[in-house]
Amino acid sequence: MTRVERVEFIRHKYTALAPLLNERTRRGWAATEAHALGYGGISIVAEALGIARGTIQAGLAEVQERETAIVPQRVRRCGGGRQPLTVKAPTLEAALNELVEPTTRGDPESPLRWTCKSTTRLAQELEHAGHPISQRSVCTLLHAQQYSRQAPRKTREGSTQPDRDAQFQYINASGKRFHRAKQPMISVDTKKKERVGNFKTPGREGQPQGSPEKVNVHDFADPQLGKVIPYGVYDLAANAGWGKVGIDHETAEFAVESIRRWWAQMGHERYPQARKLLITADCGGSNGSRTRLWKVAVQQFADESQLPVHVCHFPPGTSKWNKIEHRLFCFITQNWRGRPLLSGATVVNLIASTTTHHGLTVQAMILIQASFAASGSSRMAVPPIHPQGGPLDEFLHAPT
């Protein structure tokens, strides 16, 4: 048999056995074949299998050792393979920490730290410092040191009012007292002002593929359509909302007129035996705790309805704790996501169609603030409502 035939013969046998061999058994089989061929067997096997001569010689030594020693369970001998970078370069971790620590946010003694430098930049700077390393190895080292990518967390509130907790306790106690007495409790606030027109709104809506809603490129307000001011009243006990949409200004009279309309068309019917009313609101805006016009308008409403009104304001910076924020406004925003607010009627219809699985219902209407020159006072003109409960298709402009 010629040398070429021997090489092909060994290669054919190896092809059949290769799926069953691991690193140790392949080395031992090659050594056995080389030993069986005799002189020149190592060269023939190395040519047939494409492995190094030193590997075959190591296999011959292992075969001879196994005749007198216990067969090891490890595929490789102890110490085989590449050593970790931290072993080859003991100063690597210290160099990495020197780069990360100056830009580390948070307490260095915390068990979880994070950095604002990218791993690619860290790898480049380590290479300049004499530590060749890949971006992936930097990730591995940072992960071993409990680093992770995190977003900022709002935890610092600044100065704290000593009576802040007492204010929350008072609001909670007042709500429980009104609830036990089955008296009306409402949460009021003004939603974010929205531009009316063919403008983009956040969110997505199902559309035929390749046919998204086309809106204006720029968000400049339309001087003809202007903006709308949604004001909400949320009934805490009934899980029912009342939405009003103004097109003039957000004033204290606008806010109180919204409460007045809610009481006349919804609250009075639901609470015929009401003896008092609780209003919870944030401390800013049209219903702010320091707005004198708000206090005067609330007093006028109390005189008209012959109903004592209790107003509880949340502390500064805690407006999101107001129930209307996460029980009404968030669902309204979800309901009109991805839909251009083409008109005031569109806004009202979207507010009125807001529902949840827990039974939330919302009624909506348009309030237009008009100035009456004859009386010198300001009132809210209410356009008529469609017999089926829906608003008119367009705004009704009150006379000036």
HELIX and SHEET records of a PDB file:
HELIX    1   1 ARG A    3  LEU A   17  1                                  15    
HELIX    2   2 ALA A   18  LEU A   20  5                                   3    
HELIX    3   3 GLU A   23  LEU A   37  1                                  15    
HELIX    4   4 GLY A   41  LEU A   49  1                                   9    
HELIX    5   5 ARG A   53  ARG A   66  1                                  14    
HELIX    6   6 LEU A   85  LYS A   88  1                                   4    
HELIX    7   7 LEU A   92  VAL A  100  1                                   9    
HELIX    8   8 GLU A  101  THR A  103  5                                   3    
HELIX    9   9 THR A  119  HIS A  128  1                                  10    
HELIX   10  10 GLN A  135  ALA A  144  1                                  10    
HELIX   11  11 ARG A  164  ARG A  180  1                                  17    
HELIX   12  12 ALA A  252  TRP A  262  1                                  11    
HELIX   13  13 TRP A  263  GLY A  267  3                                   5    
HELIX   14  14 HIS A  268  ARG A  270  1                                   3    
HELIX   15  15 GLY A  285  ASN A  287  5                                   3    
HELIX   16  16 ARG A  292  SER A  305  1                                  14    
HELIX   17  17 SER A  319  TRP A  321  5                                   3    
HELIX   18  18 LYS A  323  ILE A  324  1                                   2    
HELIX   19  19 GLU A  325  PHE A  329  3                                   5    
HELIX   20  20 CYS A  330  ASN A  335  1                                   6    
HELIX   21  21 GLY A  344  ALA A  352  1                                   9    
SHEET    1   A 2 THR A 104  ARG A 105  0                                        
SHEET    2   A 2 TRP A 114  THR A 115 -1                                        
SHEET    1   B 5 GLU A 194  ARG A 195  0                                        
SHEET    2   B 5 LYS A 227  ASP A 235 -1                                        
SHEET    3   B 5 MET A 185  THR A 190 -1                                        
SHEET    4   B 5 LEU A 277  ALA A 281  1                                        
SHEET    5   B 5 VAL A 309  HIS A 313  1                                        
SHEET    1   C 5 GLU A 194  ARG A 195  0                                        
SHEET    2   C 5 LYS A 227  ASP A 235 -1                                        
SHEET    3   C 5 ALA A 240  GLY A 246 -1                                        
SHEET    4   C 5 THR A 361  PHE A 372  1                                        
SHEET    5   C 5 SER A 377  ALA A 381 -1                                        
END                                                                             
